[in-house]
């Protein structure tokens, strides 16, 4: 086979691989074409077709370069079988790798609403990360089978082309023609057209196209903001605020802590439930927690500091915004709260039905705690782990040294997907019994999935009841702080997504907060509160006299100060929330999309120009707060 014939064979292979890639990524169009209007359809198809070529371009270029190098080394003679085999292996491997990455990305985006990014990489490379997604062996088997299918498909395509090209009737296949060169102008036209459409949409704040862009992995936005500014036009895209975090070392706490330990120290029981959203604190679903809430401080408009476990727990223990997580992880620095507890000789025992290594709480929140005080239980489904951990927690309290105060923490797994519960906790009989990520149909099964969640929350409540009943029986509530909350919420397609970590809607970010503080009496408030406020509320009760500003960005919930706004974080964005608005803001390039303004209750607002004009003071304050605990 001559160089020219082999080059034509590779062209055919890459064209068929391009068609296979379009099939693999077709799922992305589902997230764009539900918008009505010809412009969105044209834009989505232009991106779909042009980016399909862009995704394969690196593989194509590498293969062609290797082909030319091998041909040059043979000085025009035909390639020996070993060299030809190496060339074909490179082509198949690179195209298959591209297809596999895009296949996995499309499935992740379809379920969770984000593409493969630093979060996903962190997930699959950290101990306990994959398990935290609720994946089972059947799901893994089906995904592995699909990936093997892609590999075999690419091998079959190449083998088929080689086989057909040896038949006389198909000899024309390897004849030199400029078939594919004629397609290049079409690709350039599509790419230029979608660039133009996005730029104009960005300038005008046309949300359907701006939102549609997020469905395509690796999409690079193009705006006319700088050019328009020179001609006096003001852009109203969703991404005008650019907050850059400082790079300095930590300055935490800002001032030396002045502590006078109380004469009668209070114990602390800290209970956090995975994915427990605010409307699941209910007399039917969670009766034990509900009854306890009526006797306690109950916060009805409470937000997590994040839409995922990492940012949610970080914000409640540190009282700091989520983006600080990375600095504290790098520094292996625990929160002031744990420093004070250790200094006051508290007995500690921490329990989780997930992992302390994912997220890396053993290197952040509990970095200063001995590893033998961090107890993980991985026996059985989530509900069984919760029951076992509660038994161990109660045993710890019962066998403690009664001359010293104690602090215990428990992270419950029951309400995490796939939503775990035993038969004796079934509250909703009509639930999805065969819950498999690979076979479920979100549109058809979502209410059945939510019923599973409700049943899991009902089981969660039974474990709350065990702990609260024990504290009541042992007369410990008179000298014990009890904190009951969720790390974040859980959405069931109310706003277009399932799960958490994909957006800042109410369902993913609002959680219950019950505080039992001896001597304060029952109280309910619908004022906005945040996980950021928990540590600044607890530390004064431990004798810390510094103002909360010295070690946190939260408020003491027992003070008269009211919160004007709060901040919620994910892996690459923050979201400003006040009584009227929600405004996501990108902190990294990976978070530059889907940052449209909405009302607090998640109704989209097409033009954010007025918001940006009237909230400059708050946004500048955020910029300061995001750098406040770093050395300049």
BALUMSE-377663 format. One record per residue (C-alpha): residue in three letters; y, z, x. Coordinates in steps of 0.2 Angstrom, whole numbers, plus 2048, in hexadecimal, padded with zeros to 3 digits. Each point is the difference from the previous one (the first is absolute). Layout:
% BALUMSE-377663
ALAYZX/...
% end
This chain:
% BALUMSE-377663
UNK800800800/UNK8117FB807/UNK80F80B801/UNK8087F77F2/UNK7F18017F5/UNK7FE813803/UNK8128027FD/UNK7FE7F87EF/UNK7F180A7FC/UNK80B810804/UNK80D7FA7F4/UNK7F47FE7F2/UNK7F9811803/UNK811808800/UNK8057F77F0/UNK7F18067F7/UNK803812807/UNK8117FF7F9/UNK7F97FC7EF/UNK7F480F802/UNK80F80B805/UNK8097FA7F0/UNK7F18067F6/UNK800811809/UNK8128037FD/UNK8017FA7EF/UNK8008127F9/UNK811801807/UNK8077F47F3/UNK7FB80D7F3/UNK80E80B805/UNK80D7F3800/UNK7FD7F47F1/UNK80180E7F3/UNK8137FD802/UNK8067F37F4/UNK80B7F2805/UNK7FE7F080A/UNK809806810/UNK7F380E802/UNK7F27F47FE/UNK8077F380C/UNK80480E80D/UNK7EF8087FF/UNK7F77F0802/UNK80B7FA80E/UNK7FC811809/UNK7EE7FF7FC/UNK7FE7EF807/UNK80B80180F/UNK7FA811806/UNK7EE7FB7FE/UNK8047F380E/UNK80A80D80A/UNK7F280D7FF/UNK7F47F3808/UNK80C7F980C/UNK7FC80C80F/UNK7EE7FC7FE/UNK8047ED800/UNK80B80180F/UNK7F480B80B/UNK7F27F47FB/UNK8097F0804/UNK807807811/UNK7EE805805/UNK7FA7EF7FB/UNK80D7F880B/UNK7FC80B80F/UNK7EE7FD7FF/UNK8037ED7FF/UNK80B80180F/UNK7F380980A/UNK7F37F27FB/UNK80D7F2806/UNK7FD7F77F0/UNK7ED8017FF/UNK7F78077F1/UNK7FF8137FF/UNK7EF807806/UNK7F78097F2/UNK805812806/UNK8127FB800/UNK8007F87EF/UNK7F680F7F9/UNK80E80C807/UNK80D7F67F8/UNK7F88007EF/UNK7FC812802/UNK813803803/UNK8057F67F1/UNK7F38087F4/UNK804812806/UNK8137FE7FF/UNK8007F97EF/UNK7F380C7F9/UNK80A80F807/UNK80F7F97F7/UNK7F77FE7F0/UNK7F8812801/UNK811808804/UNK8087F77F1/UNK7F18047F5/UNK801813804/UNK8138007FE/UNK8007F77EF/UNK7F380D7F9/UNK80A80F807/UNK8107F97F9/UNK7F87FD7EF/UNK7FB8127FE/UNK80C80A80A/UNK8107F5800/UNK8027FF813/UNK7FA7F480E/UNK7F7804810/UNK80D80A80A/UNK80181080B/UNK7FA80B7F2/UNK7F07F67FE/UNK7FD7FF813/UNK803813800/UNK7F48027F1/UNK7F17F7808/UNK802807812/UNK8028127FB/UNK7F180B7FC/UNK7FE8037EE/UNK80D7F27FB/UNK7F47F47F8/UNK7F880E7F6/UNK8118057FA/UNK8017EF7F6/UNK7F08057F6/UNK7F67F2807/UNK7ED8017FD/UNK7F17F6808/UNK7FF7F47F2/UNK8137FB802/UNK7FD7FE813/UNK7F17F67FD/UNK8087F47F5/UNK80F7FE80B/UNK7F57FD810/UNK7F67F37F6/UNK8107F77FB/UNK805800812/UNK7EF7F9806/UNK8027F37F3/UNK8117FA807/UNK7F87FF811/UNK7F17F67FA/UNK80C7F57F6/UNK80A7FB810/UNK7F07FD80A/UNK7F97F57F2/UNK8117F67FE/UNK7FF7FC813/UNK7EE7FC800/UNK8027F57F1/UNK80E7F6808/UNK7F67FE810/UNK7F07FB7F6/UNK8097F37F5/UNK80A7F980E/UNK7EF7FA808/UNK7FC7F57F1/UNK8057EE801/UNK8067FF7EE/UNK80D80E804/UNK8057F9811/UNK8117FE7F9/UNK803813800/UNK8037FF813/UNK80B7F1800/UNK811803806/UNK80D8017F2/UNK8108097FD/UNK7FA8097F0/UNK806811805/UNK8107FB808/UNK8067FB7EF/UNK7FD8127FA/UNK80C80880D/UNK8107FA7F7/UNK7FA8077F0/UNK7FD811808/UNK811800808/UNK8087FC7EF/UNK7F680E7F8/UNK80580C80D/UNK8127FB800/UNK8018017ED/UNK7F98117FF/UNK80B80680D/UNK80F7F97F7/UNK7FA8087EF/UNK7FE811808/UNK810800808/UNK80A7FB7F0/UNK7F680D7F6/UNK80480D80D/UNK8127FC7FF/UNK8008007ED/UNK7F480F7FE/UNK7F47F67F7/UNK7F180C7FF/UNK7F27F67FA/UNK7FF7F5810/UNK80481080B/UNK7F28097F8/UNK7F47F1801/UNK8037FF813/UNK7F7810803/UNK7EF7F97FA/UNK7FF7F580F/UNK7FA809810/UNK80B7FE80F/UNK80E7F87F6/UNK81080080A/UNK8108017F4/UNK80E7F4804/UNK8128047F9/UNK8117F9801/UNK808811801/UNK8097FE811/UNK8067EE7FC/UNK8058057EE/UNK80A80E807/UNK80A7F480B/UNK8057F77F0/UNK80480F7F6/UNK7F08017F5/UNK7F88117FE/UNK7ED801800/UNK7F880A7F2/UNK7EE800807/UNK7F680F7FF/UNK800803813/UNK812802805/UNK7FE812807/UNK7FA801812/UNK7FC812805/UNK7FA801812/UNK7F8810806/UNK805808810/UNK7F480080E/UNK804811808/UNK7F480F802/UNK7FE80D7F2/UNK80E80D7FE/UNK7F680C7F4/UNK80580C7FA/UNK8127FD804/UNK804813802/UNK7F680E806/UNK7F78097F1/UNK8078117FC/UNK7F18097F8/UNK7FE8117F9/UNK7EE8017F9/UNK7FF8097EF/UNK7F98117FF/UNK7F47FA7F3/UNK7FB7EF805/UNK7FA7F47F2/UNK7EF7F6801/UNK8017EE7FD/UNK7F37F57F7/UNK8057EE801/UNK7F67F47F5/UNK8037ED801/UNK7F77F37F6/UNK7FD7EE805/UNK8097F37F4/UNK80580D7F3/UNK80E7F97F6/UNK80D80A7F6/UNK7F97FB7EE/UNK7EF807804/UNK807812800/UNK7FB8017EE/UNK7F980D7F4/UNK7F17F57FC/UNK7FC7F8811/UNK80580F80B/UNK8008107F5/UNK7FE80D80E/UNK80E7F880A/UNK80B7FE7F0/UNK7FE8127FB/UNK804806812/UNK80F7F5800/UNK8078087F0/UNK80181180A/UNK8077F8810/UNK80E7F5807/UNK7FD7EF7F8/UNK8097F1807/UNK7FF7F27F3/UNK8097F280A/UNK7F8802811/UNK7FE7F280D/UNK7F47FF80E/UNK8087FB811/UNK7F47F1801/UNK7F57F57F6/UNK7F180480B/UNK7F880F807/UNK8077FF811/UNK8138007FA/UNK7FC80C7F2/UNK7F980E80A/UNK80B7FE80E/UNK8108017F5/UNK7FA8107F8/UNK7FB80A810/UNK80F7FA80B/UNK80D7FD7F2/UNK8047F080A/UNK8017ED7FB/UNK7F07F6803/UNK8067F580E/UNK80181080B/UNK7ED8007FF/UNK7FE7F480E/UNK80A80B80C/UNK7F78107FC/UNK7EF7F7802/UNK8057FA811/UNK807811804/UNK7F18097F9/UNK80C80C7F8/UNK7FC80B7F1/UNK80D8067F3/UNK80B80F802/UNK7F68087F1/UNK7F080180A/UNK80980780F/UNK80780E7F5/UNK7EF8047F8/UNK7F8800811/UNK80E80B807/UNK7FD80D7F2/UNK7ED801803/UNK7FB7F87F0/UNK7ED7FD7FE/UNK7FD7EE7FC/UNK7F37F57FA/UNK8037ED7FB/UNK7F47F67F5/UNK7FF7ED7FC/UNK7F47F57F6/UNK8067F280A/UNK804800813/UNK80D80980B/UNK7FF7F180C/UNK8067F47F2/UNK80E8007FE/UNK802809811/UNK8048117F9/UNK7F780880F/UNK80D7F980B/UNK80F8047F5/UNK80080D7F2/UNK7F280A807/UNK8037FB813/UNK802813804/UNK7F18067F6/UNK7F0803809/UNK7F37F37FC/UNK7F380C7F9/UNK80D8057F2/UNK8007EE7FA/UNK7F17FE7F4/UNK7FA7EF7FA/UNK7F27FD7F4/UNK7F87EF7FE/UNK7F08057F6/UNK7FE7F67F0/UNK80E7F87F5/UNK8128067FF/UNK7FD80C7F2/UNK7F1808809/UNK80B802810/UNK80E8087F6/UNK7F480D7F8/UNK7F8804811/UNK811802808/UNK80780B7F2/UNK7F180B803/UNK803801812/UNK8138047FD/UNK7FC80E7F4/UNK7F480780D/UNK80D80080D/UNK80C8097F5/UNK7F380D7FB/UNK7FB803812/UNK811800807/UNK80880E80A/UNK80A8097F2/UNK80C80880D/UNK8077EE804/UNK8087F37F5/UNK7F67F07FD/UNK8047ED7FE/UNK7F47F47F9/UNK8017ED7FC/UNK7F57F57F6/UNK8017ED7FE/UNK7F67FA7F1/UNK7F77EF7FF/UNK7FA7FF7EE/UNK80F7F57F9/UNK7FF7F480F/UNK7F97EE7FC/UNK7F27FE7FB/UNK8048107F6/UNK7F280D802/UNK7FA80C7F3/UNK7EF8077F9/UNK7F97FD7EF/UNK8068127FA/UNK8127FB804/UNK8007F07F5/UNK80F8007F4/UNK8027EE7FD/UNK7EE7F97FB/UNK8067EE801/UNK8017FE813/UNK7FB7F380D/UNK7EF806806/UNK7FC7F280D/UNK81080180A/UNK7FF7F380E/UNK8107F9809/UNK7F77EF802/UNK7FB7FD7EE/UNK80D8097F5/UNK80C7F77F6/UNK811809800/UNK8077F77F1/UNK7F08047F6/UNK7FB811807/UNK810809803/UNK80080C7F1/UNK7EE804804/UNK805803812/UNK80E80B7FB/UNK7F480A7F5/UNK7F680380F/UNK810807808/UNK80380B7F1/UNK7EE807802/UNK803803812/UNK8108097FD/UNK7F780B7F3/UNK7F380580D/UNK80E80380C/UNK80780C7F4/UNK7F080A7FF/UNK801803813/UNK8128067FE/UNK7FA80B7F2/UNK7F380880C/UNK80D80480D/UNK80D8067F4/UNK7F380B7F7/UNK7FB808810/UNK812804805/UNK8028077EF/UNK7F080A801/UNK804807811/UNK8128057FB/UNK8077F480E/UNK80D7F77F6/UNK80C80F802/UNK8027FC813/UNK7FA7EE801/UNK80A7F0800/UNK7F77F27F7/UNK8057EE802/UNK7F77F27F5/UNK8057EE802/UNK7FA7EE804/UNK8027F6810/UNK8067F17F5/UNK7FD7F87F0/UNK7F47F27FA/UNK8057F07F6/UNK7F47F87F4/UNK8097EF7FE/UNK80F8087F6/UNK80C7F780C/UNK7F47F2806/UNK7F680A80D/UNK7F080A801/UNK7FF80F80C/UNK80E80680B/UNK8097FC810/UNK8067EF7FA/UNK8118047F7/UNK80B80E7FC/UNK7FE8007ED/UNK7FF8117F6/UNK7ED7FF7FE/UNK7FE7FF813/UNK80D80D806/UNK80280D7F2/UNK7F580F801/UNK7FE8127F9/UNK80780F809/UNK7FC8117FB/UNK80680F80A/UNK7FB8127FD/UNK80B80B80A/UNK7FE8137FC/UNK80E8087F7/UNK8097F07FB/UNK7F97FE7EE/UNK7FD7F07F7/UNK80D7F2800/UNK8007ED7FD/UNK80C7F3806/UNK8027ED7FE/UNK80C7FF80E/UNK7FA7F480E/UNK7F680980D/UNK7F67FA80F/UNK7F280480C/UNK80E80280C/UNK8058107F8/UNK7F0809801/UNK801806812/UNK8128057FF/UNK7FB80B7F0/UNK7F2808809/UNK808804811/UNK80D80C7FA/UNK7F280A7F7/UNK7F9802812/UNK810807807/UNK8087F0807/UNK8138037FF/UNK8057EF806/UNK8077F47F3/UNK7F47F27FB/UNK80A7F3809/UNK7FB807811/UNK7EE7FB7FD/UNK7FF7F47F1/UNK8087F47F4/UNK7FB80A7F1/UNK80780D7F5/UNK7FB8127FB/UNK7F97FE7EE/UNK8058127FC/UNK8127FC805/UNK80D7F97F4/UNK8027F080A/UNK7FB7F07F6/UNK7F97F0808/UNK80B7F17FD/UNK7F37F4808/UNK7EF800809/UNK7F77F580C/UNK7EF7F97FE/UNK7F77F780F/UNK7F27F4803/UNK7F97F9810/UNK8107F5803/UNK80D8047F3/UNK80A80D7F8/UNK8058017EE/UNK8108087FA/UNK7FE8087EF/UNK80E8097F6/UNK8028037ED/UNK8047EE7FD/UNK7F97F580E/UNK7F27FC80B/UNK8037F5810/UNK7F37FD80D/UNK8067FC811/UNK7F67F880E/UNK7FF809811/UNK7F47F4808/UNK7FE7ED7FF/UNK7EF8037F6/UNK80A8097F2/UNK80E7F37FE/UNK7F97F97EF/UNK7FF8077EF/UNK81080B802/UNK8087FC7EF/UNK80B80D7F8/UNK7FA8087F0/UNK80480E7F4/UNK7F8811803/UNK7F37FB7F3/UNK7FC7F0809/UNK80A7F37F6/UNK8057F280C/UNK8137FD803/UNK8027EE805/UNK81180380A/UNK80180F80C/UNK8127FC806/UNK80880D7F5/UNK7F380D806/UNK8047FD812/UNK8128007FE/UNK8008117F7/UNK7F380980A/UNK8067FD812/UNK803813802/UNK7EE8047FC/UNK7F97F280A/UNK80A80680F/UNK7FA8117FD/UNK7EE7FA801/UNK8037F7810/UNK806811807/UNK7F280A7F9/UNK7F37F3807/UNK806804812/UNK8068127FE/UNK7F0808807/UNK8007F5810/UNK809802810/UNK80E7F3802/
% end
